């Protein structure tokens, strides 16, 4: 596989992949832009900090009951199948 690898193309694909997982949706390219980026050899847009590097405020302090009010509660129904 090493012989068939073109390093420039692999790095370009990784860069485009990282553009697709930017923290803010407005920073992510749409599908038309992705196809253009893959088919052309133009310069790629700059990457912002990955979302996993963005500091999470909730990890700096203990969670309180007020913090839980910020999250939505999803109603989940669990069905148990049984014979008739």
N, CA, C and O atoms as a MOPAC input file, in Angstrom:
PM7 MOZYME 1SCF
protein

 N      0.82400 1    -1.18000 1     0.00000 1
 C      0.00000 1     0.00000 1     0.00000 1
 C      0.87800 1     1.25800 1     0.00000 1
 O      0.47900 1     2.28900 1    -0.54200 1
 N      2.04600 1     1.18100 1     0.59100 1
 C      2.94100 1     2.32900 1     0.64100 1
 C      3.34900 1     2.77500 1    -0.75400 1
 O      3.50700 1     3.97100 1    -1.00000 1
 N      3.52300 1     1.82700 1    -1.66900 1
 C      3.92600 1     2.17300 1    -3.03100 1
 C      2.82400 1     2.91100 1    -3.78900 1
 O      3.11200 1     3.73000 1    -4.66300 1
 N      1.55900 1     2.62300 1    -3.45600 1
 C      0.45500 1     3.25700 1    -4.17500 1
 C      0.01100 1     4.56800 1    -3.52200 1
 O     -0.85900 1     5.25500 1    -4.05900 1
 N      0.58700 1     4.92300 1    -2.38300 1
 C      0.19700 1     6.12900 1    -1.67300 1
 C      0.85900 1     7.36400 1    -2.28200 1
 O      2.07300 1     7.39700 1    -2.48800 1
 N      0.05700 1     8.35300 1    -2.55800 1
 C      0.57700 1     9.64900 1    -2.99600 1
 C      0.38000 1    10.57600 1    -1.80100 1
 O     -0.74200 1    10.97700 1    -1.49300 1
 N      1.46800 1    10.90800 1    -1.14200 1
 C      1.42200 1    11.63300 1     0.11700 1
 C      0.65000 1    12.94500 1     0.00700 1
 O     -0.14200 1    13.26800 1     0.89300 1
 N      0.86700 1    13.70100 1    -1.05700 1
 C      0.19200 1    14.97900 1    -1.23600 1
 C     -1.32700 1    14.79400 1    -1.24600 1
 O     -2.05500 1    15.55200 1    -0.60400 1
 N     -1.80000 1    13.78000 1    -1.97900 1
 C     -3.23900 1    13.53200 1    -2.05800 1
 C     -3.80100 1    13.06800 1    -0.72100 1
 O     -4.90200 1    13.46800 1    -0.34200 1
 N     -3.06200 1    12.23200 1    -0.00600 1
 C     -3.51400 1    11.75500 1     1.30000 1
 C     -3.62600 1    12.91000 1     2.28200 1
 O     -4.61400 1    13.00600 1     3.00900 1
 N     -2.62500 1    13.79100 1     2.31500 1
 C     -2.66100 1    14.94000 1     3.21700 1
 C     -3.78900 1    15.89700 1     2.85300 1
 O     -4.41400 1    16.49100 1     3.73200 1
 N     -4.04700 1    16.04400 1     1.56600 1
 C     -5.15100 1    16.89800 1     1.11200 1
 C     -6.49500 1    16.32500 1     1.58000 1
 O     -7.35800 1    17.07100 1     2.04300 1
 N     -6.67200 1    15.02400 1     1.46200 1
 C     -7.91700 1    14.38100 1     1.91800 1
 C     -8.09000 1    14.52600 1     3.42400 1
 O     -9.19800 1    14.77800 1     3.89600 1
 N     -7.01700 1    14.37100 1     4.18000 1
 C     -7.08800 1    14.53400 1     5.63300 1
 C     -7.46700 1    15.97500 1     5.97700 1
 O     -8.27600 1    16.20300 1     6.87600 1
 N     -6.89700 1    16.93300 1     5.28100 1
 C     -7.21200 1    18.35000 1     5.52100 1
 C     -8.69700 1    18.61100 1     5.24600 1
 O     -9.35900 1    19.30000 1     6.02200 1
 N     -9.21100 1    18.07100 1     4.15700 1
 C    -10.62900 1    18.24400 1     3.82400 1
 C    -11.49900 1    17.55500 1     4.86400 1
 O    -12.54400 1    18.08500 1     5.24100 1
 N    -11.08300 1    16.37700 1     5.33600 1
 C    -11.81800 1    15.69100 1     6.40900 1
 C    -11.90300 1    16.56800 1     7.65100 1
 O    -12.96400 1    16.67600 1     8.26600 1
 N    -10.79600 1    17.19200 1     8.01900 1
 C    -10.78000 1    18.05200 1     9.20300 1
 C    -11.64500 1    19.29700 1     9.00800 1
 O    -12.21600 1    19.80900 1     9.97100 1
 N    -11.74400 1    19.78300 1     7.78800 1
 C    -12.64700 1    20.90400 1     7.51300 1
 C    -14.10400 1    20.50300 1     7.77400 1
 O    -14.91000 1    21.32200 1     8.21400 1
 N    -14.42600 1    19.25200 1     7.50300 1
 C    -15.80500 1    18.76700 1     7.64600 1
 C    -16.23100 1    18.57500 1     9.09800 1
 O    -17.42300 1    18.43900 1     9.37200 1
 N    -15.28900 1    18.56200 1    10.02300 1
 C    -15.62900 1    18.35100 1    11.43600 1
 C    -15.29800 1    19.57600 1    12.28900 1
 O    -15.04800 1    19.46000 1    13.48900 1
 N    -15.29800 1    20.73900 1    11.66300 1
 C    -15.06000 1    21.97200 1    12.40700 1
 C    -16.15600 1    22.15000 1    13.46100 1
 O    -17.28200 1    21.68500 1    13.28500 1
 N    -15.80900 1    22.83100 1    14.55600 1
 C    -16.73500 1    23.00000 1    15.67100 1
 C    -17.99600 1    23.76100 1    15.26000 1
 O    -19.10300 1    23.35000 1    15.60700 1
 N    -17.84500 1    24.83700 1    14.54400 1
 C    -18.98900 1    25.63900 1    14.12400 1
 C    -19.45900 1    25.19000 1    12.74500 1
 O    -18.65200 1    25.11900 1    11.81800 1
 N    -20.73500 1    24.88900 1    12.59200 1
 C    -21.25200 1    24.42600 1    11.30000 1
 C    -20.97500 1    25.37400 1    10.14400 1
 O    -20.80800 1    24.92800 1     9.00900 1
 N    -20.92500 1    26.67300 1    10.41400 1
 C    -20.67100 1    27.64200 1     9.33700 1
 C    -19.25000 1    27.53500 1     8.80200 1
 O    -18.97500 1    27.99100 1     7.69200 1
 N    -18.34600 1    26.94000 1     9.57100 1
 C    -16.96500 1    26.75800 1     9.13000 1
 C    -16.79300 1    25.50600 1     8.27600 1
 O    -15.75100 1    25.32200 1     7.64600 1
 N    -17.80700 1    24.64700 1     8.25000 1
 C    -17.72500 1    23.39300 1     7.50000 1
 C    -18.12900 1    23.62300 1     6.03900 1
 O    -19.06000 1    24.38200 1     5.76900 1
 N    -17.43900 1    22.97600 1     5.10000 1
 C    -17.81100 1    23.13100 1     3.68500 1
 C    -19.06100 1    22.31600 1     3.35300 1
 O    -19.32600 1    21.28700 1     3.97500 1
 N    -19.82500 1    22.78700 1     2.36700 1
 C    -20.97000 1    21.99100 1     1.90200 1
 C    -20.47200 1    20.96200 1     0.88500 1
 O    -19.29800 1    20.98000 1     0.51700 1
 N    -21.33800 1    20.08100 1     0.43300 1
 C    -20.92200 1    18.99100 1    -0.45400 1
 C    -20.36600 1    19.50000 1    -1.78000 1
 O    -19.42400 1    18.91700 1    -2.31600 1
 N    -20.92800 1    20.56600 1    -2.30900 1
 C    -20.42000 1    21.12600 1    -3.55400 1
 C    -18.98200 1    21.60200 1    -3.36800 1
 O    -18.12900 1    21.37700 1    -4.22600 1
 N    -18.72500 1    22.25500 1    -2.25200 1
 C    -17.36600 1    22.72900 1    -1.96600 1
 C    -16.40200 1    21.56700 1    -1.78600 1
 O    -15.25200 1    21.64100 1    -2.21800 1
 N    -16.86200 1    20.49900 1    -1.15500 1
 C    -16.00400 1    19.32700 1    -0.93200 1
 C    -15.59300 1    18.70900 1    -2.26300 1
 O    -14.42700 1    18.36800 1    -2.46200 1
 N    -16.54800 1    18.56700 1    -3.17000 1
 C    -16.24300 1    18.00400 1    -4.48700 1
 C    -15.24500 1    18.89800 1    -5.21800 1
 O    -14.31600 1    18.40600 1    -5.85800 1
 N    -15.43800 1    20.19900 1    -5.12200 1
 C    -14.51100 1    21.14400 1    -5.75200 1
 C    -13.12500 1    21.03800 1    -5.13000 1
 O    -12.12300 1    21.03000 1    -5.84500 1
 N    -13.06000 1    20.95600 1    -3.80400 1
 C    -11.77300 1    20.84700 1    -3.12000 1
 C    -11.04500 1    19.56300 1    -3.49600 1
 O     -9.82200 1    19.55700 1    -3.64300 1
 N    -11.80000 1    18.47200 1    -3.65200 1
 C    -11.18700 1    17.19800 1    -4.01000 1
 C    -10.72000 1    17.15900 1    -5.45800 1
 O     -9.73000 1    16.49700 1    -5.76900 1
 N    -11.41300 1    17.85500 1    -6.34200 1
 C    -11.08500 1    17.77000 1    -7.76400 1
 C    -10.07300 1    18.81800 1    -8.22700 1
 O     -9.45000 1    18.64900 1    -9.27500 1
 N     -9.90200 1    19.89000 1    -7.46400 1
 C     -8.94300 1    20.93300 1    -7.83900 1
 C     -7.71300 1    20.86100 1    -6.94900 1
 O     -7.72700 1    20.22700 1    -5.89400 1
 N     -6.67100 1    21.51000 1    -7.38400 1
 C     -5.45800 1    21.54900 1    -6.57000 1
 C     -5.21800 1    22.95500 1    -6.03100 1
 O     -4.07700 1    23.34200 1    -5.77700 1
 N     -6.29300 1    23.71500 1    -5.86000 1
 C     -6.18200 1    25.05600 1    -5.29500 1
 C     -5.84000 1    24.96400 1    -3.82000 1
 O     -5.93300 1    23.89600 1    -3.21400 1
 N     -5.44600 1    26.08700 1    -3.24900 1
 C     -5.13800 1    26.13200 1    -1.82200 1
 C     -6.39800 1    25.83500 1    -1.01200 1
 O     -7.50200 1    26.23600 1    -1.38100 1
 N     -6.21000 1    25.13100 1     0.08900 1
 C     -7.33300 1    24.76900 1     0.95400 1
 C     -7.55100 1    25.85100 1     2.00100 1
 O     -6.60700 1    26.53600 1     2.39800 1
 N     -8.80300 1    26.00800 1     2.45300 1
 C     -9.06700 1    26.98000 1     3.52400 1
 C     -8.33100 1    26.58300 1     4.80600 1
 O     -8.04200 1    25.40800 1     5.03200 1
 N     -8.03600 1    27.57900 1     5.63400 1
 C     -7.36100 1    27.31200 1     6.89300 1
 C     -8.29800 1    26.61800 1     7.86800 1
 O     -9.50900 1    26.83800 1     7.85800 1
 N     -7.71500 1    25.77800 1     8.70700 1
 C     -8.48100 1    25.07800 1     9.73600 1
 C     -8.53600 1    25.92500 1    10.99900 1
 O     -7.58200 1    26.62700 1    11.33400 1
 N     -9.65200 1    25.85000 1    11.68300 1
 C     -9.77200 1    26.45100 1    13.00600 1
 C     -9.42300 1    25.37500 1    14.02500 1
 O     -9.19200 1    24.22400 1    13.65600 1
 N     -9.38300 1    25.73700 1    15.29300 1
 C     -9.09100 1    24.74700 1    16.31500 1
 C    -10.12200 1    23.62900 1    16.26900 1
 O    -11.31900 1    23.90000 1    16.16700 1
 N     -9.68000 1    22.37700 1    16.34400 1
 C    -10.63800 1    21.26500 1    16.36400 1
 C    -11.53300 1    21.35600 1    17.58900 1
 O    -11.13800 1    21.90400 1    18.61800 1
 N    -12.73700 1    20.81700 1    17.47400 1
 C    -13.70000 1    20.93300 1    18.57000 1
 C    -13.22000 1    20.22900 1    19.83400 1
 O    -13.61800 1    20.61400 1    20.93400 1
 N    -12.38600 1    19.21800 1    19.70900 1
 C    -11.92300 1    18.54200 1    20.91400 1
 C    -10.88800 1    19.35500 1    21.67200 1
 O    -10.53000 1    18.98300 1    22.78900 1
 N    -10.39400 1    20.45000 1    21.10700 1
 C     -9.45700 1    21.31600 1    21.80500 1
 C    -10.13800 1    22.51100 1    22.45400 1
 O     -9.51500 1    23.23600 1    23.22900 1
 N    -11.40200 1    22.71900 1    22.14700 1
 C    -12.11800 1    23.84300 1    22.71500 1
 C    -12.42000 1    23.53400 1    24.17200 1
 O    -12.94300 1    22.46800 1    24.49600 1
 N    -12.09300 1    24.46300 1    25.03900 1
 C    -12.24300 1    24.26600 1    26.47200 1
 C    -13.71600 1    24.18800 1    26.84400 1
 O    -14.51800 1    25.02300 1    26.42400 1
 N    -14.06000 1    23.19100 1    27.62500 1
 C    -15.42500 1    23.00600 1    28.08500 1
 C    -15.54600 1    23.61600 1    29.47400 1
 O    -14.85800 1    23.19500 1    30.40400 1
 N    -16.40000 1    24.58500 1    29.61000 1
 C    -16.55000 1    25.28600 1    30.87600 1
 C    -17.08300 1    24.35700 1    31.95400 1
 O    -16.71300 1    24.50000 1    33.11900 1
 N    -17.93800 1    23.41500 1    31.60100 1
 C    -18.55000 1    22.55700 1    32.60900 1
 C    -17.54600 1    21.62800 1    33.27900 1
 O    -17.82300 1    21.13000 1    34.36900 1
 N    -16.40200 1    21.37900 1    32.67400 1
 C    -15.41000 1    20.51400 1    33.30700 1
 C    -14.58400 1    21.25300 1    34.34200 1
 O    -13.87200 1    20.62300 1    35.12400 1
 N    -14.66300 1    22.57500 1    34.36400 1
 C    -13.87100 1    23.34900 1    35.30300 1
 C    -14.51400 1    23.45700 1    36.67700 1
 O    -13.84500 1    23.81200 1    37.64800 1
 N    -15.78000 1    23.16100 1    36.76700 1
 C    -16.45300 1    23.24300 1    38.06200 1
 C    -17.38300 1    22.05800 1    38.20300 1
 O    -17.65700 1    21.34900 1    37.23400 1
 N    -17.86000 1    21.85100 1    39.39600 1
 C    -18.74900 1    20.72500 1    39.64000 1
 C    -20.13000 1    21.02600 1    39.06200 1
 O    -20.57400 1    22.17400 1    39.04500 1
 N    -20.78500 1    19.99700 1    38.59900 1
 C    -22.12600 1    20.16800 1    38.04700 1
 C    -23.10900 1    20.42600 1    39.18000 1
 O    -23.05900 1    19.76800 1    40.21900 1
 N    -23.99000 1    21.37400 1    38.97600 1
 C    -25.02000 1    21.66600 1    39.96100 1
 C    -26.37600 1    21.35900 1    39.35300 1
 O    -26.48100 1    21.03800 1    38.16900 1
 N    -27.40100 1    21.46100 1    40.16400 1
 C    -28.74400 1    21.18200 1    39.65400 1
 C    -29.15200 1    22.19900 1    38.59500 1
 O    -29.97400 1    21.89700 1    37.73000 1
 N    -28.58000 1    23.41100 1    38.65700 1
 C    -28.88000 1    24.42500 1    37.63900 1
 C    -28.34000 1    24.00900 1    36.27600 1
 O    -28.93900 1    24.32700 1    35.24900 1
 N    -27.20400 1    23.29500 1    36.25900 1
 C    -26.61400 1    22.85700 1    35.00000 1
 C    -27.51700 1    21.87600 1    34.27600 1
 O    -27.57200 1    21.87700 1    33.04700 1
 N    -28.22200 1    21.04200 1    35.01800 1
 C    -29.06800 1    20.04000 1    34.38700 1
 C    -30.27100 1    20.67500 1    33.70300 1
 O    -30.84900 1    20.07000 1    32.80000 1
 N    -30.65800 1    21.86600 1    34.10700 1
 C    -31.77200 1    22.56100 1    33.47600 1
 C    -31.41300 1    22.99700 1    32.06700 1
 O    -32.30700 1    23.25900 1    31.26300 1
 N    -30.11900 1    23.08300 1    31.74400 1
 C    -29.69300 1    23.50700 1    30.42000 1
 C    -29.87100 1    22.41900 1    29.37100 1
 O    -29.91400 1    22.71100 1    28.17600 1
 N    -29.97600 1    21.17500 1    29.80400 1
 C    -30.05400 1    20.05900 1    28.87400 1
 C    -31.50300 1    19.64700 1    28.67900 1
 O    -32.30500 1    19.69100 1    29.61200 1
 N    -31.82800 1    19.25000 1    27.46700 1
 C    -33.18000 1    18.77700 1    27.21400 1
 C    -33.29800 1    17.32500 1    27.65600 1
 O    -32.31500 1    16.58400 1    27.67000 1
 N    -34.48200 1    16.94400 1    28.00500 1
 C    -34.73800 1    15.57100 1    28.42300 1
 C    -35.49100 1    14.89800 1    27.28400 1
 O    -36.55900 1    15.35400 1    26.87200 1
 N    -34.92700 1    13.82000 1    26.78700 1
 C    -35.58200 1    13.08000 1    25.71700 1
 C    -36.47000 1    12.01100 1    26.32200 1
 O    -36.02600 1    11.23900 1    27.17200 1
 N    -37.71300 1    11.96200 1    25.89400 1
 C    -38.61600 1    10.91900 1    26.36200 1
 C    -38.32700 1     9.65000 1    25.57900 1
 O    -38.40700 1     9.62600 1    24.35100 1
 N    -37.99100 1     8.60500 1    26.30400 1
 C    -37.66100 1     7.34500 1    25.67500 1
 C    -38.62000 1     6.29000 1    26.19000 1
 O    -38.85500 1     6.17700 1    27.39300 1
 N    -39.16000 1     5.53200 1    25.28100 1
 C    -40.05500 1     4.44000 1    25.64800 1
 C    -39.33700 1     3.13300 1    25.34300 1
 O    -38.86600 1     2.91300 1    24.22700 1
 N    -39.26200 1     2.28500 1    26.33300 1
 C    -38.63500 1     0.97700 1    26.14200 1
 C    -39.74000 1    -0.04800 1    26.03100 1
 O    -40.54800 1    -0.21000 1    26.94600 1
 N    -39.77000 1    -0.73100 1    24.91600 1
 C    -40.77800 1    -1.76400 1    24.68000 1
 C    -40.17600 1    -3.13100 1    24.90400 1
 O    -39.07800 1    -3.42900 1    24.43500 1
 N    -40.89900 1    -3.94700 1    25.61800 1
 C    -40.43700 1    -5.31900 1    25.83200 1
 C    -41.36800 1    -6.24400 1    25.04600 1
 O    -42.57900 1    -6.25900 1    25.26300 1
 N    -40.78800 1    -7.00000 1    24.14500 1
 C    -41.57300 1    -7.93700 1    23.33800 1
 C    -41.83400 1    -9.20000 1    24.14600 1
 O    -40.95200 1    -9.71400 1    24.83400 1
 N    -43.05600 1    -9.68300 1    24.04600 1
 C    -43.38500 1   -10.93300 1    24.72800 1
 C    -44.31700 1   -11.75000 1    23.85200 1
 O    -44.96200 1   -11.22700 1    22.94400 1
 N    -44.37500 1   -13.04000 1    24.14300 1
 C    -45.26500 1   -13.93500 1    23.38500 1
 C    -46.70100 1   -13.69400 1    23.78300 1
 O    -46.99300 1   -13.20400 1    24.87400 1
 N    -47.59800 1   -14.05100 1    22.87100 1
 C    -49.01400 1   -13.98700 1    23.17200 1
 C    -49.50000 1   -15.30100 1    23.66000 1
 O    -50.68300 1   -15.44600 1    23.96900 1

